[in-house]
Amino acid sequence: MTNANVHIKDFQGKRVHMIGIGGSSMSGLAELLLKRGYIVSGSDRDDGYMLEILKKEGADVHVGHDAANAVGADLVVYSAAIGETNPELAYALAHNIPTLTRARFLGQLMEGHERSVGISGTHGKTTTSAMLAQALIGAGLDPTVHLGGRFDAIGGSTRIGSNCVFVAESCEFQASFLELRPTVAVILNIEEDHLDFYRDIDHIQETFERFASLVPSDGTVIANGDDPRARAVLEKMKNHCNTASFGLDSSNDWHPEDLVMDERGRPQFKVIRDGEHIADLSLQVYGKFSVYNALAAIAAAVCIGANPKQAADALGAFQPVHRRFEITGTVDGVTLVTDYGHNPAEMKSATGVAALQPHKTLFAVIQPHTFSRVKSLFDGYIHCCDDADVVLVTDIFAARETDPGDINSRMLVERMRAEGVKAFHTPTFDDTEAFLRANWKRGDMVLTMGCGNINLLNSQIQAHGDTA
């Protein structure tokens, strides 16, 4: 559907209409266009905090999809979740309005930069991209940045810098990262996800290999050497371009020494590159997965010219991107936290971190995301919150999908309970809030997880205040 000869540079000062503008990536791209002087309009199926932010920044945003929203647009950009039946895209195609996919649009924005870094992986992309951005800024470089989340250190999800470096979160959903042209590609991990698009895990690995092969011969692929599939991709790239591995194992080019975790799970360690101690790093974020993210970030930063000590010092001050283990407030003396984790591995990591924080009872609230993901990863969800005392499961957030009728959250809860998990089905936010208020006590913690609108549950609870 994308017009082959359409390029965003030809629409400077014109109106770009973005379908799915509230998405984590699309909203950031909209902000970047606004900063560069484009006229931006857009729509999304559901309301949310990002739409309010975009409105304040000058975008003409609509809730719900309607052909009238696209009337008068000079260019239409749409996300991978948008099909030809969408009334706005259908209008654009019927009226010969030029169109671009989100991925190709991002690839075009990356053009003209001396070095472009694509951060890929099944999970950890947003955090690692943000870490890299902070490391580069701390080292005196001036990156342009596009993230899939809001990062206070850059004032949002985008940053306009020089033409020297572009840092972009690179998503494998529907193989969209194949539209990018990185000179440095980072692979954090390769695991099962998006099995509504991919045939199986081997297909996923093959696609990451295609992404890595986009790097030119004088570029670099940096991959997690502790992840067997990422390591396999790296090995295949050794005759194609420069390569570097990172991980906890000392066989990796980049690895930690003297790694210790404090009582809340915050790591500190010596950064080792090729056997040499080049920096010390103490992180303010949690978990061993944060060590992987930080190693990937500092490896990429040094690869493109950053001083390792300056990069490490900057990472030592790193604070999470919004919705990445974000403490949102306290109600009834209960700490409320939200996290973007939406597959079992991410939820397990977030719950593990929560378990290390001061609390009495830990309530984990999960909002399963898409019917296809729940079906394909069903077994993984059953014990992903075992570090919590109580697990609440809301109804599945459909996102781009329609209910097939053969999978639902009750099935998850039934299986969890059969395997000894103290789980409850609380279909709506009202149901979940009522359960929590009836059962929590001062000193407890509530962790909400998902990439749908589960963060609004935190907002709802906080808006209602302490229980009378």
C-alpha positions as CSV (number, residue, x, y, z in Angstrom):
1,M,0.0,0.0,0.0
2,T,2.9,2.3,0.6
3,N,3.8,4.5,-2.4
4,A,7.3,3.6,-3.4
5,N,8.5,7.1,-4.3
6,V,7.0,8.9,-1.3
7,H,9.5,10.5,1.1
8,I,8.7,12.5,4.2
9,K,11.2,15.2,3.3
10,D,8.9,16.3,0.5
11,F,6.1,17.2,2.9
12,Q,7.9,19.7,5.1
13,G,5.3,22.3,6.3
14,K,2.4,20.1,5.1
15,R,-0.2,18.1,6.9
16,V,0.8,14.6,7.8
17,H,-2.1,12.4,9.1
18,M,-1.1,9.5,11.4
19,I,-3.4,6.6,11.9
20,G,-2.8,4.9,15.2
21,I,-1.1,8.1,16.5
22,G,-1.5,7.1,20.2
23,G,0.9,4.1,19.8
24,S,4.2,4.1,21.7
25,S,6.2,4.6,18.5
26,M,3.7,6.6,16.4
27,S,3.2,9.2,19.1
28,G,6.9,9.8,19.3
29,L,7.2,10.2,15.6
30,A,4.3,12.7,15.7
31,E,6.2,14.7,18.4
32,L,9.3,14.6,16.2
33,L,7.3,16.0,13.2
34,L,5.8,18.7,15.3
35,K,9.2,19.8,16.5
36,R,10.4,19.9,12.8
37,G,7.5,22.1,11.7
38,Y,5.1,19.7,10.1
39,I,1.4,20.0,10.5
40,V,0.2,16.8,12.3
41,S,-3.2,15.3,12.7
42,G,-4.1,11.8,13.7
43,S,-6.5,9.3,15.2
44,D,-6.6,6.3,17.5
45,R,-9.2,3.8,18.4
46,D,-9.0,4.6,22.1
47,D,-8.3,7.7,24.2
48,G,-5.3,7.8,26.4
49,Y,-2.7,10.1,28.0
50,M,-0.6,10.2,24.8
51,L,-3.4,11.8,22.9
52,E,-3.8,14.5,25.5
53,I,0.0,15.2,25.3
54,L,-0.1,15.4,21.5
55,K,-3.1,17.8,21.6
56,K,-1.2,20.1,24.0
57,E,1.8,20.0,21.6
58,G,-0.4,21.1,18.7
59,A,-1.6,18.0,16.9
60,D,-5.2,17.7,15.7
61,V,-6.1,14.4,17.3
62,H,-9.3,12.3,17.0
63,V,-10.6,9.4,19.1
64,G,-12.1,6.8,16.7
65,H,-11.4,6.2,13.0
66,D,-13.5,8.0,10.4
67,A,-12.8,8.8,6.8
68,A,-13.5,12.5,7.5
69,N,-10.3,12.6,9.7
70,A,-8.1,12.1,6.6
71,V,-9.8,14.6,4.4
72,G,-7.3,17.3,3.4
73,A,-4.2,15.3,4.4
74,D,-1.1,15.7,2.3
75,L,0.4,12.4,3.5
76,V,-1.0,9.5,5.5
77,V,1.3,7.4,7.8
78,Y,-0.1,4.3,9.3
79,S,1.1,1.6,11.8
80,A,1.5,-2.1,11.1
81,A,-1.7,-2.8,13.0
82,I,-3.8,-0.8,10.4
83,G,-5.4,-2.7,7.6
84,E,-6.9,-1.6,4.3
85,T,-10.4,-1.7,5.8
86,N,-9.5,1.2,8.1
87,P,-11.8,4.0,6.8
88,E,-9.0,6.6,6.9
89,L,-6.5,4.5,5.0
90,A,-9.2,3.4,2.6
91,Y,-10.1,7.1,2.0
92,A,-6.4,7.9,1.4
93,L,-6.0,5.1,-1.1
94,A,-9.3,5.9,-2.9
95,H,-8.3,9.6,-3.2
96,N,-4.7,9.0,-4.2
97,I,-3.3,10.6,-1.0
98,P,0.4,9.4,-0.6
99,T,0.9,6.9,2.2
100,L,3.8,5.5,4.2
101,T,4.1,2.7,6.8
102,R,5.4,3.7,10.2
103,A,8.5,1.6,9.7
104,R,9.5,3.1,6.3
105,F,8.7,6.5,7.7
106,L,11.2,5.9,10.6
107,G,13.8,4.6,8.2
108,Q,13.5,7.8,6.1
109,L,14.0,9.9,9.2
110,M,17.2,8.0,10.0
111,E,18.7,8.9,6.6
112,G,21.3,11.6,6.5
113,H,22.9,10.7,9.8
114,E,26.5,9.6,9.9
115,R,25.7,6.7,12.2
116,S,22.3,5.2,13.0
117,V,21.8,2.7,15.8
118,G,18.9,0.3,15.8
119,I,18.1,-1.3,19.2
120,S,16.3,-4.6,18.7
121,G,15.2,-7.5,20.8
122,T,12.1,-9.2,22.1
123,H,12.2,-7.1,25.2
124,G,14.3,-4.3,26.7
125,K,14.4,-2.1,23.5
126,T,12.9,1.1,25.0
127,T,15.0,1.0,28.2
128,T,18.3,0.2,26.3
129,S,17.6,2.9,23.7
130,A,17.0,5.4,26.5
131,M,20.2,4.3,28.2
132,L,22.1,4.7,25.0
133,A,20.7,8.2,24.5
134,Q,21.7,9.2,28.1
135,A,25.2,7.7,27.6
136,L,25.7,9.6,24.4
137,I,24.5,12.9,25.8
138,G,26.7,12.4,28.9
139,A,29.7,11.8,26.7
140,G,29.1,15.1,24.9
141,L,27.6,13.7,21.7
142,D,24.3,15.1,20.4
143,P,22.1,12.3,19.3
144,T,18.7,12.4,17.6
145,V,16.5,9.9,19.4
146,H,13.3,8.0,18.9
147,L,11.9,5.8,21.7
148,G,8.8,3.8,22.2
149,G,8.2,5.5,25.6
150,R,8.5,8.8,27.4
151,F,11.9,9.5,28.9
152,D,12.2,12.5,31.2
153,A,15.9,13.0,30.5
154,I,15.1,14.0,26.9
155,G,11.7,15.6,27.6
156,G,9.6,12.9,25.9
157,S,10.0,10.1,23.4
158,T,12.0,12.1,20.9
159,R,15.1,14.3,20.8
160,I,16.3,16.3,17.9
161,G,20.1,16.5,17.9
162,S,22.8,16.7,15.3
163,N,23.1,14.7,12.1
164,C,25.9,12.7,13.6
165,V,23.9,10.0,15.4
166,F,20.3,8.7,15.3
167,V,19.2,6.2,18.0
168,A,16.1,4.3,17.1
169,E,14.1,1.6,18.9
170,S,13.7,-1.1,16.3
171,C,10.7,-3.3,16.6
172,E,10.4,-6.8,15.1
173,F,6.5,-6.7,15.0
174,Q,5.6,-7.7,11.5
175,A,9.3,-7.5,10.6
176,S,9.0,-3.7,10.5
177,F,12.6,-3.2,11.5
178,L,13.7,-4.5,8.1
179,E,12.7,-1.0,6.8
180,L,15.5,0.6,8.8
181,R,19.2,1.0,7.7
182,P,21.3,0.9,10.8
183,T,25.1,1.2,10.8
184,V,25.1,-0.3,14.3
185,A,22.5,-3.0,15.1
186,V,22.0,-4.2,18.7
187,I,20.2,-7.5,19.5
188,L,19.2,-7.8,23.1
189,N,17.5,-11.2,23.0
190,I,15.5,-13.4,20.7
191,E,12.4,-15.1,22.2
192,E,9.0,-16.2,21.1
193,D,6.5,-13.4,20.6
194,H,4.2,-12.0,17.8
195,L,3.4,-15.6,16.8
196,D,0.4,-14.2,14.9
197,F,2.9,-13.1,12.3
198,Y,5.9,-15.4,12.8
199,R,5.8,-19.1,11.9
200,D,7.9,-20.1,15.0
201,I,11.0,-19.1,16.9
202,D,13.2,-20.2,14.0
203,H,11.3,-17.7,11.8
204,I,11.9,-15.0,14.4
205,Q,15.6,-15.7,14.5
206,E,15.9,-15.7,10.7
207,T,14.2,-12.2,10.7
208,F,16.7,-10.9,13.3
209,E,19.5,-12.2,11.0
210,R,18.0,-10.3,8.1
211,F,17.9,-7.2,10.3
212,A,21.6,-7.7,11.3
213,S,22.5,-8.1,7.6
214,L,21.3,-4.6,6.9
215,V,24.4,-3.3,8.6
216,P,27.1,-2.3,6.1
217,S,30.5,-4.0,6.0
218,D,32.1,-1.2,8.0
219,G,29.3,-1.2,10.6
220,T,28.9,-3.3,13.7
221,V,26.4,-5.8,15.1
222,I,26.3,-6.0,18.9
223,A,24.5,-9.0,20.4
224,N,23.8,-10.7,23.7
225,G,26.3,-13.6,23.8
226,D,24.4,-15.3,26.6
227,D,21.3,-15.7,24.4
228,P,21.9,-18.7,22.2
229,R,19.9,-17.4,19.3
230,A,21.3,-13.9,19.4
231,R,24.8,-15.5,19.6
232,A,24.0,-17.6,16.5
233,V,23.1,-14.5,14.6
234,L,26.3,-12.8,15.7
235,E,28.4,-15.7,14.6
236,K,26.8,-15.5,11.1
237,M,27.6,-11.8,10.9
238,K,31.4,-12.2,11.6
239,N,32.2,-12.5,7.9
240,H,29.8,-9.6,7.0
241,C,30.8,-6.8,9.4
242,N,32.3,-5.9,12.7
243,T,30.8,-7.8,15.7
244,A,30.8,-7.6,19.5
245,S,29.1,-9.6,22.2
246,F,27.9,-8.6,25.6
247,G,26.6,-10.6,28.6
248,L,27.2,-11.8,32.1
249,D,29.5,-14.6,31.0
250,S,33.2,-13.7,30.9
251,S,33.5,-15.2,27.4
252,N,31.7,-12.1,26.0
253,D,33.7,-9.1,24.7
254,W,31.7,-6.8,27.1
255,H,30.9,-8.3,30.5
256,P,30.8,-7.4,34.2
257,E,33.2,-8.2,36.9
258,D,32.6,-8.1,40.7
259,L,28.9,-7.8,40.0
260,V,26.9,-7.3,43.2
261,M,23.2,-6.4,43.8
262,D,22.1,-4.3,46.7
263,E,19.1,-5.3,48.8
264,R,16.7,-3.9,46.3
265,G,18.3,-5.4,43.3
266,R,20.3,-2.5,42.0
267,P,23.5,-3.7,40.3
268,Q,27.0,-2.3,40.5
269,F,30.0,-3.8,38.7
270,K,33.2,-3.2,36.7
271,V,32.8,-2.9,33.0
272,I,35.2,-5.2,31.1
273,R,35.9,-4.8,27.4
274,D,38.2,-7.4,25.8
275,G,39.7,-8.2,29.1
276,E,40.3,-4.6,30.1
277,H,38.6,-2.8,33.0
278,I,37.4,0.4,31.3
279,A,34.7,1.8,33.7
280,D,32.8,1.3,36.9
281,L,29.0,1.4,36.9
282,S,26.4,1.6,39.6
283,L,22.9,1.6,38.4
284,Q,19.8,3.1,40.0
285,V,17.5,0.6,38.1
286,Y,16.9,-2.9,39.1
287,G,17.6,-6.5,38.1
288,K,20.1,-8.5,36.2
289,F,18.3,-7.7,33.0
290,S,19.4,-4.1,33.7
291,V,23.0,-5.2,33.6
292,Y,22.4,-6.6,30.1
293,N,20.7,-3.4,28.9
294,A,23.5,-1.2,30.4
295,L,26.2,-3.4,28.8
296,A,24.5,-3.2,25.4
297,A,24.1,0.6,25.8
298,I,27.7,1.3,26.8
299,A,29.0,-1.1,24.0
300,A,27.0,0.8,21.4
301,A,28.0,4.2,22.8
302,V,31.7,3.4,22.7
303,C,31.3,1.9,19.3
304,I,30.2,5.2,17.9
305,G,32.9,7.3,19.7
306,A,31.8,7.9,23.3
307,N,34.3,7.9,26.1
308,P,33.5,4.8,28.2
309,K,33.9,6.5,31.6
310,Q,31.7,9.4,30.6
311,A,29.1,7.0,29.3
312,A,29.2,4.9,32.5
313,D,28.9,8.0,34.7
314,A,25.8,9.1,32.7
315,L,24.3,5.6,33.0
316,G,24.8,5.8,36.8
317,A,22.2,8.5,36.9
318,F,19.8,6.8,34.6
319,Q,16.1,6.8,35.7
320,P,13.5,4.5,34.0
321,V,11.4,5.4,31.1
322,H,7.8,5.9,32.1
323,R,5.8,2.7,32.5
324,R,9.0,0.8,33.1
325,F,8.7,-0.2,36.8
326,E,7.4,3.3,37.5
327,I,6.1,4.1,40.9
328,T,3.0,6.2,40.2
329,G,1.8,7.0,43.8
330,T,0.5,5.7,47.1
331,V,-3.1,5.1,48.2
332,D,-4.1,3.8,51.6
333,G,-0.4,3.4,52.3
334,V,-0.1,1.0,49.4
335,T,2.6,1.6,46.8
336,L,1.3,1.6,43.2
337,V,3.7,0.6,40.4
338,T,3.1,0.1,36.7
339,D,5.2,-1.7,34.1
340,Y,5.0,-2.1,30.3
341,G,5.9,-5.8,30.4
342,H,3.4,-7.7,28.3
343,N,4.8,-11.1,27.6
344,P,5.6,-13.8,30.3
345,A,9.3,-13.1,30.4
346,E,8.9,-9.4,30.9
347,M,6.2,-9.9,33.6
348,K,8.4,-12.4,35.4
349,S,11.2,-9.9,35.4
350,A,9.1,-7.1,36.7
351,T,7.5,-9.2,39.4
352,G,10.9,-10.4,40.5
353,V,12.1,-6.8,40.9
354,A,8.9,-5.9,42.8
355,A,9.4,-8.8,45.2
356,L,12.8,-7.2,46.2
357,Q,11.2,-3.9,47.2
358,P,9.8,-3.2,50.7
359,H,6.3,-4.6,50.9
360,K,4.0,-6.8,52.9
361,T,1.6,-8.4,50.4
362,L,2.5,-8.0,46.7
363,F,-0.4,-7.9,44.3
364,A,0.4,-8.4,40.6
365,V,-2.2,-7.3,38.2
366,I,-1.8,-8.4,34.6
367,Q,-3.6,-7.2,31.5
368,P,-3.0,-9.9,28.9
369,H,-2.3,-8.3,25.5
370,T,-4.0,-9.6,22.3
371,F,-5.8,-12.9,22.0
372,S,-3.1,-14.3,19.7
373,R,-0.3,-13.7,22.2
374,V,-2.2,-15.3,25.0
375,K,-2.9,-18.4,22.9
376,S,0.6,-18.8,21.7
377,L,2.3,-18.1,25.1
378,F,-0.5,-19.5,27.3
379,D,1.8,-21.8,29.3
380,G,4.3,-19.1,30.0
381,Y,1.7,-16.9,31.7
382,I,0.7,-19.4,34.3
383,H,3.8,-19.0,36.5
384,C,5.1,-15.6,35.3
385,C,4.0,-13.9,38.6
386,D,5.0,-16.6,41.1
387,D,7.0,-13.9,43.0
388,A,3.7,-12.2,43.8
389,D,1.4,-13.2,46.7
390,V,-1.8,-12.5,44.8
391,V,-2.3,-12.4,41.0
392,L,-5.3,-10.5,39.4
393,V,-6.0,-11.0,35.7
394,T,-8.1,-8.5,33.8
395,D,-9.8,-9.2,30.5
396,I,-7.6,-9.5,27.5
397,F,-6.7,-6.1,25.8
398,A,-7.7,-6.8,22.2
399,A,-5.6,-4.0,20.6
400,R,-5.8,-4.6,16.8
401,E,-7.6,-8.0,17.1
402,T,-11.2,-9.2,17.4
403,D,-12.2,-11.8,19.9
404,P,-12.0,-15.2,18.3
405,G,-14.2,-16.7,21.0
406,D,-11.8,-19.5,22.0
407,I,-9.5,-17.8,24.5
408,N,-10.1,-15.6,27.5
409,S,-8.7,-14.6,30.8
410,R,-10.9,-17.0,32.8
411,M,-9.0,-19.8,31.2
412,L,-5.7,-18.4,32.4
413,V,-7.0,-18.0,35.9
414,E,-8.4,-21.5,36.0
415,R,-5.1,-22.9,35.0
416,M,-3.2,-20.7,37.4
417,R,-5.4,-21.8,40.3
418,A,-5.1,-25.5,39.3
419,E,-1.3,-25.1,39.5
420,G,-1.4,-23.5,43.0
421,V,-1.3,-19.8,42.0
422,K,-3.5,-17.5,44.1
423,A,-5.2,-15.9,41.1
424,F,-8.5,-14.1,40.5
425,H,-10.3,-12.9,37.4
426,T,-11.2,-9.2,37.8
427,P,-12.5,-8.4,34.3
428,T,-12.7,-4.6,34.5
429,F,-10.7,-1.8,36.1
430,D,-13.6,-1.3,38.5
431,D,-13.6,-4.9,39.5
432,T,-9.9,-4.8,40.0
433,E,-9.9,-1.7,42.1
434,A,-12.8,-3.1,44.2
435,F,-10.9,-6.3,44.9
436,L,-7.7,-4.4,45.8
437,R,-9.4,-2.0,48.1
438,A,-11.2,-4.8,49.9
439,N,-8.0,-6.8,50.4
440,W,-5.0,-4.6,50.6
441,K,-3.4,-3.2,53.8
442,R,-0.9,-0.4,54.5
443,G,2.5,-1.4,53.4
444,D,1.4,-3.6,50.5
445,M,2.4,-3.1,46.9
446,V,0.4,-3.3,43.7
447,L,2.2,-3.9,40.4
448,T,0.1,-3.4,37.2
449,M,1.5,-4.9,34.0
450,G,0.7,-4.7,30.3
451,C,1.2,-2.6,27.2
452,G,-2.5,-1.8,26.7
453,N,-4.1,0.8,28.9
454,I,-3.5,-0.9,32.3
455,N,-1.6,2.2,33.5
456,L,-5.0,4.0,33.6
457,L,-5.9,1.7,36.4
458,N,-3.2,3.3,38.5
459,S,-4.6,6.7,37.5
460,Q,-8.1,5.7,38.4
461,I,-7.2,4.4,41.8
462,Q,-5.1,7.5,42.6
463,A,-7.9,9.7,41.4
464,H,-10.3,8.0,43.8
465,G,-7.9,8.6,46.7
466,D,-7.7,6.9,50.0
467,T,-10.6,4.6,51.0
468,A,-13.1,6.5,53.2
